[in-house]
């Protein structure tokens, strides 16, 4: 029995030794990357807002109701084109009244300057006679209108208008009568000239208000903002529209404060807009910010970029994505970030040579999110191990895991 037990123990020990030898000499599979040369690009990715390079806002200079908007958003206009029209009926009535007073004053001046005192008396008599006839007719019409209104066959408004007209004629007659005792040529001439000046001033004011009723574009361009709508009431200073030159646009790119040191004038910029998938707009940095401003929870500098927009697809006010290319180097050795290891504050990689892992210290240059530039320690064509460092060990035998 002792001999059988000893033999069994020896068999088990030999089996364990064989298993241990196989385990010690087994090779694990690792993913590798082959070192090659390529172009290295460092970027700052952020967001921004589009603004026109050259633009002008059109604002109301007088109060009034919008009765017409002859343009639409996105429409190209020329300098001087109408953008909105305000109601000017009151100003037109004022102009007509002022013009009538001008004619009247001019005629009076002419009459007085030609020694027409008697003619003015005749004019008064004729005026009174004419207005008496008008008053008589108005009285008849008013009586008819009041009877019809009482029977609901006419409107009270018609009667009111006739009463107003009667009052106006009576006032005119009183004014004519008041002129009889004041027919002094010198004083009348001065008064007529004063009336002419007053009427001329009133006419100029009315013409100016009529002119302000049409709000025009001060530049040629595209209407990219349109606030006025028919039926809305505008006050002085109200924004009507914004017109800009959209073939070239300005983009304010918001760069976080720690990244601003990498930004330089004339660096290339690529703009994308989520609303138009796949399209890119190219441009350059035009101005570097001179101050830091808050943007939500961020502290940013507003980097001003200039981009081309010849198709007119990008609109002012749009929120866009921006990529600033801060550096580009061609034909450099590139190393993926996932292959870089740290050992005692020094960077290195696990080099795969002859089926075995070898630690190699390296010097690195600039890096971006995915790659770093290898300055020394590796050569083109070298294979470096990828994957978690916990599964890698110097001197371990490995097999390349082919995808």
Secondary structure, DSSP 8 states (H G I E B T S, - for coil): -HHHHHHHHHHHHHHHHHHHHHHHT--EEE-EEE-EEEEEEEEEEEEEEEEEEEEEEEE-SS-EEEEE----TT-EE-TT-EEEEE--HHHHHHHHHHHHHHHHHHHHHHHHHTT-HHHHHHHHHHHHHHHHHHHHHHHHHHHHHHHHHHTTSS-HHHHHHHHHHHHHHHHHHHHHHHHHTT--HHHHHHHHHHHHHHHHHHHHHHHHHHHHTEEE-SS-EEEEEE---TT-EE-TT-EEEEEEEEEEEEEEEEEEGGGGGG--TT-EEEEEETTEEEEEEEEEEEE--SS-EEETTEEEEEEEEEEE-TT--S-TT-EEEEEEEEEEEEEEEEEEGGG-EEETTEEEEEEEETTEEEEEE-EEEEE-SSEEEEEES--TT-EEE-S-GGG--TT-BEEE---
